[in-house]
Amino acid sequence: GYHEFPPESEKLVLSLSGGMGGKGKLVCDDGLEVPKNHTQSWDGDLIEGEPLTSYLYDPNDPTPSVGGSTFNPWNSGVVDSRRLESRDDVIIFTSSPLALAVDVVGFPSADVTFSSDLPSADLVIRMSDVSPDGKSTNICDGHVRVNLPINTPSLVSVKLGGCAHRFMPGHRIRLSACSGAHPCVSRNLGTLDALGEGVACVAGMMNVHHGGEALASRINLPVCRGTGWPIPPP
């Protein structure tokens, strides 16, 4: 066990990279040193393609909250996230299968280059563990509401909740991004009206940029090398 939380850790940085149909990749560009007799696979270099992944957020049909840290006994805790991830207003970024176990202990964070054609937007980041059978299990999440210049890429930092989770060999790390977690988080109406005073709902395009260093997006994972690390693949 650990005598304090969060314990001392190393930072594993995974970059978001584009894909088709809202499904991108997580790529390791500044990670852990692994023993010479093990090789970590992260699907190679960043994928060439569109420098951003976009989705339409509609407050009339807000992205729902599914599982996680809520007071709703019927919709909380660990759940299969695949139904949520299949929505058109949710985009996902997934690593290749892990060759080694990865212990994430502490408070992950995401630095996302984000833009919208609305003056106010939410960004919800969710980290999941994808098992070899495809099941996507939520680990932790975070949310921010930002007022940004319209259609201007800006760096948005999202702090995720604390976790202590081991991604086993053969599993994959997944990050999902969306702009709602209703009703856990009050839906953003897409306007600058004060909370509780808005009457109009405005849908808008949300953009997660991943087009090189100037428009990069990353997730930062606090990784511990505890007893038994690394665990070799089966």
Buried (B, 14 or more C-beta within 10 A) or exposed (E): EEEEEBBEBEBBBBBBBBBEEBEBBBBBEEBBEEEEEEEBEBBEEBBEBBBBBBBEBBBEBBBBBBBBEBEEEEBBEEBBBBEBBEBEBBBBBBBBBBBBBBBBBBBBBBBBBBBBBBBBBBBBBBBBBBBEEEEBBBBBBBBBBBEBEEEEBEEBBBBBBBBBBBBBBBBBBBBBBBBBBBEBBBBBBBBEEEEEEBEEBBBBBBBBBBBEEEBBBBBBBBBBEEEEBBBEBE
